[in-house]
Every structure is written in structure tokens, then in C-alpha cells.
């Protein structure tokens, strides 16, 4: 796939690699919209994501795999809040700013 795409080095004036990054960011931006939803829906979404991440952490521990440290203790309110703040600050905001700039 990638080798065939490399032959097309330009795509509407944008390099293929940059275009690929832009498309990936736009696709993931739709996944990152949870915190922007209505409060009840955002809260439900957060709880489901934290449950999934907590299960992953437990499974990594049981299988003696390297653990994802920021998936630990999401059941604790102070950890969950800090996780949300970091997620919005370091993932959602930059992603949406990049998507907005790419659209201009």
C-alpha cells in the first residue's frame, strides 16, 4: 500500500505524507469529540472509556506485559479528573487546532 502511494508524491499541492497525516488527524478528531458533548453524554462516554482503559491495564498486568501507566487507577476521582485534563490539553486541543489550521 505505502510503496504504491509513494509514487504519487503530490496530491493537490500537498505531499502524500502530509496528506496522510492530515487525513489521520481528521479521522481521529471525530473520535476525540467526547469531552465536547453535552455533560451527561460526555460523562457516560468518559466512564466507558475509563472502564475500557482500566480493563486493559489489568490485562497487561495479568499477562506481565509493559503496562500503560496512565491507565492505572482511573476509578479514583482525582486520577480520572487529571486524566481528562491531560487528554483535553495534550491530545484534543492540539488535534483540533491542527485540523482547523489544515482546513484553512
Buried (B, 14 or more C-beta within 10 A) or exposed (E): EEEEEEEEEEBEEEEBEEBBBBEEBBEEBEEBEBBEEEEEEBEEBBEEBBEEBBEBBEEBEEEEEEBEEBBBBBEEEEBBEBBBEEBBEEEBEEBBEBBEEBEE
